[in-house]
């Protein structure tokens, strides 16, 4: 019988996504400190990686300005998006894994 959900894939995807988001947050804080110190612009790579790792949060940050602080939207969507991504990987990895038997 085929496995329908992989807890290991879920945990691994969540951990990788969490660490990537943590790295992005730390790099953004460093870029903000550098901007305050020198006036240098934010690196484009941070914006690109932010859209890759947190597209729902970035969409809310840039397009859903409803009077609340944009950072409130960004942080509100971070954890649910990480869980959704990890859940999708938990469902997809068993389907494409070579260790599961396939009927040909």
C-alpha positions as semicolon CSV with decimal commas, in nm:
position;residue;x (nm);y (nm);z (nm)
1;X;0,000;0,000;0,000
2;X;0,128;0,343;-0,092
3;X;0,202;0,593;0,174
4;X;-0,013;0,901;0,140
5;X;0,180;1,140;0,362
6;X;0,545;1,153;0,466
7;X;0,609;1,295;0,811
8;X;0,983;1,300;0,742
9;X;0,936;1,502;0,423
10;X;0,701;1,737;0,608
11;X;0,952;1,791;0,890
12;X;1,246;1,831;0,652
13;X;1,062;2,076;0,426
14;X;0,943;2,276;0,726
15;X;1,295;2,287;0,871
16;X;1,454;2,393;0,541
17;X;1,186;2,656;0,481
18;X;1,215;2,784;0,838
19;X;1,595;2,811;0,816
20;X;1,571;2,984;0,478
21;X;1,322;3,233;0,617
22;X;1,540;3,285;0,923
23;X;1,841;3,350;0,701
24;X;1,636;3,593;0,491
25;X;1,520;3,779;0,802
26;X;1,874;3,802;0,942
27;X;2,013;3,923;0,608
28;X;1,736;4,183;0,585
29;X;1,818;4,313;0,932
30;X;2,186;4,337;0,835
31;X;2,094;4,518;0,511
32;X;1,874;4,760;0,706
33;X;2,157;4,834;0,948
34;X;2,393;4,888;0,653
35;X;2,139;5,119;0,490
36;X;2,107;5,325;0,808
37;X;2,485;5,345;0,841
38;X;2,583;5,421;0,480
39;X;2,263;5,488;0,285
40;X;2,329;5,196;0,048
41;X;2,026;5,045;-0,123
42;X;1,890;4,702;-0,038
43;X;2,041;4,420;-0,243
44;X;1,807;4,295;-0,515
45;X;1,881;3,937;-0,416
46;X;1,706;3,980;-0,082
47;X;1,389;4,096;-0,253
48;X;1,401;3,806;-0,498
49;X;1,457;3,549;-0,222
50;X;1,179;3,706;-0,017
51;X;0,937;3,656;-0,309
52;X;1,059;3,294;-0,352
53;X;1,036;3,195;0,016
54;X;0,738;3,402;0,129
55;X;0,522;3,496;-0,174
56;X;0,199;3,528;0,024
57;X;0,363;3,754;0,282
58;X;0,530;3,966;0,014
59;X;0,201;3,997;-0,174
60;X;0,031;4,116;0,144
61;X;0,320;4,350;0,218
62;X;0,310;4,519;-0,122
63;X;-0,051;4,498;-0,237
64;X;-0,278;4,475;0,069
65;X;-0,208;4,804;0,241
66;X;-0,525;4,842;0,442
67;X;-0,405;5,091;0,700
68;X;-0,218;4,845;0,921
69;X;0,158;4,825;0,932
70;X;0,290;4,622;0,638
71;X;0,513;4,422;0,870
72;X;0,204;4,298;1,050
73;X;0,084;4,127;0,734
74;X;0,428;3,988;0,657
75;X;0,472;3,819;0,993
76;X;0,107;3,709;1,011
77;X;0,143;3,493;0,699
78;X;0,492;3,351;0,759
79;X;0,411;3,048;0,975
80;X;0,096;2,939;0,790
81;X;0,283;2,959;0,458
82;X;0,568;2,745;0,595
83;X;0,316;2,485;0,714
84;X;0,137;2,482;0,375
85;X;0,465;2,435;0,186
86;X;0,574;2,156;0,421
87;X;0,232;1,989;0,392
88;X;0,255;1,996;0,012
89;X;0,599;1,836;0,025
90;X;0,468;1,578;0,271
91;X;0,200;1,485;0,018
92;X;0,413;1,500;-0,297
93;X;0,733;1,325;-0,189
94;X;0,568;0,982;-0,136
95;X;0,407;1,007;-0,480
96;X;0,739;1,066;-0,656
97;X;0,961;0,856;-0,431
98;X;1,135;0,556;-0,587
99;X;1,104;0,350;-0,269
100;X;0,730;0,301;-0,314
101;X;0,617;0,019;-0,548
102;X;0,449;0,122;-0,871
103;X;0,211;-0,065;-1,092
104;X;0,328;-0,057;-1,451
